[in-house]
Amino acid sequence: MALSNKIYELSNGSSIPKRFFADLERRFGIPISKNMDSKAAMICSYYGIEWTADCDSSESPSGGGGTVTKQGLLHLLAATKKALAQEIKE
């Protein structure tokens, strides 16, 4: 599958759009999840990258609403790199 040069506009809160995570699911053929944090966690799990409590805000005092943290994005990046490396080997 060809790589895309999509641009994802950030919201006023600088949140990464849910579509970004959904596009990664589709890109790598990963089962679809409901929320951004579960999407990111599923992608990481699929490629053997641990998703820890500091990867999303679900355990924050406010409950977080499923926000993926900077640490979570770094884990997602590692999973994406692994996915692309596997494609190159195929």
PyMOL commands that place a pseudoatom at each C-alpha (Angstrom):
pseudoatom trace, name=CA, resn=MET, resi=1, chain=A, elem=C, hetatm=0, pos=[0.000, 0.000, 0.000]
pseudoatom trace, name=CA, resn=ALA, resi=2, chain=A, elem=C, hetatm=0, pos=[1.383, 3.414, -0.924]
pseudoatom trace, name=CA, resn=LEU, resi=3, chain=A, elem=C, hetatm=0, pos=[2.272, 5.974, 1.692]
pseudoatom trace, name=CA, resn=SER, resi=4, chain=A, elem=C, hetatm=0, pos=[0.136, 9.065, 1.860]
pseudoatom trace, name=CA, resn=ASN, resi=5, chain=A, elem=C, hetatm=0, pos=[1.128, 12.680, 2.418]
pseudoatom trace, name=CA, resn=LYS, resi=6, chain=A, elem=C, hetatm=0, pos=[-1.979, 13.543, 4.423]
pseudoatom trace, name=CA, resn=ILE, resi=7, chain=A, elem=C, hetatm=0, pos=[-1.956, 16.624, 6.585]
pseudoatom trace, name=CA, resn=TYR, resi=8, chain=A, elem=C, hetatm=0, pos=[-3.852, 16.355, 9.859]
pseudoatom trace, name=CA, resn=GLU, resi=9, chain=A, elem=C, hetatm=0, pos=[-5.052, 19.699, 11.165]
pseudoatom trace, name=CA, resn=LEU, resi=10, chain=A, elem=C, hetatm=0, pos=[-4.820, 20.124, 14.936]
pseudoatom trace, name=CA, resn=SER, resi=11, chain=A, elem=C, hetatm=0, pos=[-7.809, 21.385, 16.878]
pseudoatom trace, name=CA, resn=ASN, resi=12, chain=A, elem=C, hetatm=0, pos=[-7.743, 24.437, 19.139]
pseudoatom trace, name=CA, resn=GLY, resi=13, chain=A, elem=C, hetatm=0, pos=[-6.650, 22.132, 21.950]
pseudoatom trace, name=CA, resn=SER, resi=14, chain=A, elem=C, hetatm=0, pos=[-3.828, 20.804, 19.737]
pseudoatom trace, name=CA, resn=SER, resi=15, chain=A, elem=C, hetatm=0, pos=[-5.380, 17.361, 19.840]
pseudoatom trace, name=CA, resn=ILE, resi=16, chain=A, elem=C, hetatm=0, pos=[-4.373, 14.903, 17.139]
pseudoatom trace, name=CA, resn=PRO, resi=17, chain=A, elem=C, hetatm=0, pos=[-7.480, 13.999, 15.118]
pseudoatom trace, name=CA, resn=LYS, resi=18, chain=A, elem=C, hetatm=0, pos=[-9.052, 10.583, 15.668]
pseudoatom trace, name=CA, resn=ARG, resi=19, chain=A, elem=C, hetatm=0, pos=[-8.822, 10.130, 11.890]
pseudoatom trace, name=CA, resn=PHE, resi=20, chain=A, elem=C, hetatm=0, pos=[-5.018, 9.923, 12.192]
pseudoatom trace, name=CA, resn=PHE, resi=21, chain=A, elem=C, hetatm=0, pos=[-5.302, 6.848, 14.413]
pseudoatom trace, name=CA, resn=ALA, resi=22, chain=A, elem=C, hetatm=0, pos=[-8.021, 5.339, 12.207]
pseudoatom trace, name=CA, resn=ASP, resi=23, chain=A, elem=C, hetatm=0, pos=[-5.834, 5.853, 9.135]
pseudoatom trace, name=CA, resn=LEU, resi=24, chain=A, elem=C, hetatm=0, pos=[-3.008, 3.958, 10.841]
pseudoatom trace, name=CA, resn=GLU, resi=25, chain=A, elem=C, hetatm=0, pos=[-5.396, 1.099, 11.625]
pseudoatom trace, name=CA, resn=ARG, resi=26, chain=A, elem=C, hetatm=0, pos=[-6.475, 0.914, 8.002]
pseudoatom trace, name=CA, resn=ARG, resi=27, chain=A, elem=C, hetatm=0, pos=[-2.945, 1.361, 6.686]
pseudoatom trace, name=CA, resn=PHE, resi=28, chain=A, elem=C, hetatm=0, pos=[-1.621, -1.627, 8.601]
pseudoatom trace, name=CA, resn=GLY, resi=29, chain=A, elem=C, hetatm=0, pos=[-4.777, -3.776, 8.582]
pseudoatom trace, name=CA, resn=ILE, resi=30, chain=A, elem=C, hetatm=0, pos=[-5.254, -3.647, 12.330]
pseudoatom trace, name=CA, resn=PRO, resi=31, chain=A, elem=C, hetatm=0, pos=[-8.662, -4.383, 13.884]
pseudoatom trace, name=CA, resn=ILE, resi=32, chain=A, elem=C, hetatm=0, pos=[-10.704, -1.208, 14.344]
pseudoatom trace, name=CA, resn=SER, resi=33, chain=A, elem=C, hetatm=0, pos=[-11.035, 0.194, 17.886]
pseudoatom trace, name=CA, resn=LYS, resi=34, chain=A, elem=C, hetatm=0, pos=[-13.461, 2.805, 19.175]
pseudoatom trace, name=CA, resn=ASN, resi=35, chain=A, elem=C, hetatm=0, pos=[-11.441, 5.569, 20.881]
pseudoatom trace, name=CA, resn=MET, resi=36, chain=A, elem=C, hetatm=0, pos=[-8.116, 7.251, 20.127]
pseudoatom trace, name=CA, resn=ASP, resi=37, chain=A, elem=C, hetatm=0, pos=[-6.400, 5.719, 23.140]
pseudoatom trace, name=CA, resn=SER, resi=38, chain=A, elem=C, hetatm=0, pos=[-7.711, 2.231, 22.362]
pseudoatom trace, name=CA, resn=LYS, resi=39, chain=A, elem=C, hetatm=0, pos=[-6.729, 2.654, 18.699]
pseudoatom trace, name=CA, resn=ALA, resi=40, chain=A, elem=C, hetatm=0, pos=[-3.174, 3.628, 19.649]
pseudoatom trace, name=CA, resn=ALA, resi=41, chain=A, elem=C, hetatm=0, pos=[-2.974, 0.843, 22.248]
pseudoatom trace, name=CA, resn=MET, resi=42, chain=A, elem=C, hetatm=0, pos=[-4.189, -1.734, 19.701]
pseudoatom trace, name=CA, resn=ILE, resi=43, chain=A, elem=C, hetatm=0, pos=[-1.603, -0.634, 17.128]
pseudoatom trace, name=CA, resn=CYS, resi=44, chain=A, elem=C, hetatm=0, pos=[1.161, -0.874, 19.736]
pseudoatom trace, name=CA, resn=SER, resi=45, chain=A, elem=C, hetatm=0, pos=[-0.043, -4.257, 20.952]
pseudoatom trace, name=CA, resn=TYR, resi=46, chain=A, elem=C, hetatm=0, pos=[-0.255, -5.579, 17.402]
pseudoatom trace, name=CA, resn=TYR, resi=47, chain=A, elem=C, hetatm=0, pos=[3.434, -4.806, 16.902]
pseudoatom trace, name=CA, resn=GLY, resi=48, chain=A, elem=C, hetatm=0, pos=[4.643, -5.874, 20.352]
pseudoatom trace, name=CA, resn=ILE, resi=49, chain=A, elem=C, hetatm=0, pos=[5.142, -2.390, 21.794]
pseudoatom trace, name=CA, resn=GLU, resi=50, chain=A, elem=C, hetatm=0, pos=[3.988, -2.137, 25.406]
pseudoatom trace, name=CA, resn=TRP, resi=51, chain=A, elem=C, hetatm=0, pos=[1.181, 0.345, 26.119]
pseudoatom trace, name=CA, resn=THR, resi=52, chain=A, elem=C, hetatm=0, pos=[1.654, 1.576, 29.684]
pseudoatom trace, name=CA, resn=ALA, resi=53, chain=A, elem=C, hetatm=0, pos=[-0.452, 3.703, 32.041]
pseudoatom trace, name=CA, resn=ASP, resi=54, chain=A, elem=C, hetatm=0, pos=[1.517, 6.822, 31.095]
pseudoatom trace, name=CA, resn=CYS, resi=55, chain=A, elem=C, hetatm=0, pos=[0.601, 6.419, 27.419]
pseudoatom trace, name=CA, resn=ASP, resi=56, chain=A, elem=C, hetatm=0, pos=[-2.880, 7.864, 27.866]
pseudoatom trace, name=CA, resn=SER, resi=57, chain=A, elem=C, hetatm=0, pos=[-4.727, 10.003, 30.359]
pseudoatom trace, name=CA, resn=SER, resi=58, chain=A, elem=C, hetatm=0, pos=[-7.309, 7.421, 31.449]
pseudoatom trace, name=CA, resn=GLU, resi=59, chain=A, elem=C, hetatm=0, pos=[-5.720, 7.103, 34.903]
pseudoatom trace, name=CA, resn=SER, resi=60, chain=A, elem=C, hetatm=0, pos=[-5.380, 10.855, 35.453]
pseudoatom trace, name=CA, resn=PRO, resi=61, chain=A, elem=C, hetatm=0, pos=[-7.480, 12.448, 38.241]
pseudoatom trace, name=CA, resn=SER, resi=62, chain=A, elem=C, hetatm=0, pos=[-9.986, 13.767, 35.678]
pseudoatom trace, name=CA, resn=GLY, resi=63, chain=A, elem=C, hetatm=0, pos=[-10.255, 10.422, 33.897]
pseudoatom trace, name=CA, resn=GLY, resi=64, chain=A, elem=C, hetatm=0, pos=[-8.668, 11.991, 30.836]
pseudoatom trace, name=CA, resn=GLY, resi=65, chain=A, elem=C, hetatm=0, pos=[-11.256, 11.190, 28.208]
pseudoatom trace, name=CA, resn=GLY, resi=66, chain=A, elem=C, hetatm=0, pos=[-8.961, 8.877, 26.245]
pseudoatom trace, name=CA, resn=THR, resi=67, chain=A, elem=C, hetatm=0, pos=[-6.251, 11.395, 25.391]
pseudoatom trace, name=CA, resn=VAL, resi=68, chain=A, elem=C, hetatm=0, pos=[-3.014, 9.905, 24.067]
pseudoatom trace, name=CA, resn=THR, resi=69, chain=A, elem=C, hetatm=0, pos=[-0.037, 11.466, 25.856]
pseudoatom trace, name=CA, resn=LYS, resi=70, chain=A, elem=C, hetatm=0, pos=[3.361, 12.384, 24.458]
pseudoatom trace, name=CA, resn=GLN, resi=71, chain=A, elem=C, hetatm=0, pos=[4.662, 9.067, 25.849]
pseudoatom trace, name=CA, resn=GLY, resi=72, chain=A, elem=C, hetatm=0, pos=[1.831, 7.276, 24.049]
pseudoatom trace, name=CA, resn=LEU, resi=73, chain=A, elem=C, hetatm=0, pos=[2.726, 8.989, 20.780]
pseudoatom trace, name=CA, resn=LEU, resi=74, chain=A, elem=C, hetatm=0, pos=[6.340, 7.874, 21.209]
pseudoatom trace, name=CA, resn=HIS, resi=75, chain=A, elem=C, hetatm=0, pos=[5.141, 4.289, 21.707]
pseudoatom trace, name=CA, resn=LEU, resi=76, chain=A, elem=C, hetatm=0, pos=[2.914, 4.642, 18.644]
pseudoatom trace, name=CA, resn=LEU, resi=77, chain=A, elem=C, hetatm=0, pos=[5.895, 5.916, 16.650]
pseudoatom trace, name=CA, resn=ALA, resi=78, chain=A, elem=C, hetatm=0, pos=[7.906, 2.843, 17.675]
pseudoatom trace, name=CA, resn=ALA, resi=79, chain=A, elem=C, hetatm=0, pos=[5.035, 0.584, 16.596]
pseudoatom trace, name=CA, resn=THR, resi=80, chain=A, elem=C, hetatm=0, pos=[4.695, 2.400, 13.270]
pseudoatom trace, name=CA, resn=LYS, resi=81, chain=A, elem=C, hetatm=0, pos=[8.425, 2.092, 12.594]
pseudoatom trace, name=CA, resn=LYS, resi=82, chain=A, elem=C, hetatm=0, pos=[8.210, -1.627, 13.344]
pseudoatom trace, name=CA, resn=ALA, resi=83, chain=A, elem=C, hetatm=0, pos=[5.201, -2.008, 11.019]
pseudoatom trace, name=CA, resn=LEU, resi=84, chain=A, elem=C, hetatm=0, pos=[7.015, -0.266, 8.174]
pseudoatom trace, name=CA, resn=ALA, resi=85, chain=A, elem=C, hetatm=0, pos=[10.175, -2.305, 8.747]
pseudoatom trace, name=CA, resn=GLN, resi=86, chain=A, elem=C, hetatm=0, pos=[8.121, -5.505, 8.502]
pseudoatom trace, name=CA, resn=GLU, resi=87, chain=A, elem=C, hetatm=0, pos=[6.632, -4.328, 5.208]
pseudoatom trace, name=CA, resn=ILE, resi=88, chain=A, elem=C, hetatm=0, pos=[10.087, -3.696, 3.769]
pseudoatom trace, name=CA, resn=LYS, resi=89, chain=A, elem=C, hetatm=0, pos=[11.162, -7.234, 4.650]
pseudoatom trace, name=CA, resn=GLU, resi=90, chain=A, elem=C, hetatm=0, pos=[8.136, -8.755, 2.889]
for i in range(1, 90): cmd.bond("trace and resi %d" % i, "trace and resi %d" % (i + 1))
show_as sticks, trace
zoom trace
